Amino acid sequence: MINTVLFDMDGLLLDTEPLWGESMMRVAKKHKIPITHERFKETTGLRIYEVTDHWAIHYPWEGKSSKEVAEEILDDIIATSKQSGTVLKGVEQALQLLKKHNYKIGLASSSPKHMIDALVNHFGLTDYFDCITSADVVELGKPHPAVFLHCASTLGSKPNECLVLEDSVNGMIAGKAARMKVIVVPDELHFDDPRFSLADAKLKSLEDFDLGMIG
């Protein structure tokens, strides 16, 4: 019986997903790193420190280290998200419903912990979550299941007691690899991606979420 619901953050709770590309391009241009939107595909799913390490190997630049560039991108996206980001439709409705019915609620994101804390607090969502976990604390990020398993373990839940809510293919794969039920809420551009057939259900937004889907 499912008693725990685990949420992703970027693209599911907050509309921050497109802002990552903007911040990365802005900082890369500043440091004359020859990155293009096409080259972003090479690092899809990697954590930001892994992304800039990849850049340093394949598109080396002079000046700041890859870690310093990653931290500059994080500072930029946190500021940009606070200014331009919003909570996505149905998020607070879904969280309130789960809280009312005493589900354990976790957040399991590949974003660094200080970014998660800053944004979840800024948008007034912190109190909904019983556990907030970043892939910082595990060896591998999504699509590896470690961040979901770590969050579930912290909540005292077994994998088969968990439902994952995700917006990305990598997040869906991570949830399924963790042996959890997965509902995806893809953005409009990727909604018809055939890979999402692996999920247990697919929603247009969290406005469509109800307790009957938990199972």
Order of alpha helices (4+ residues) and beta strands (2+ residues): beta-alpha-alpha-alpha-alpha-beta-alpha-beta-alpha-beta-alpha-beta-beta
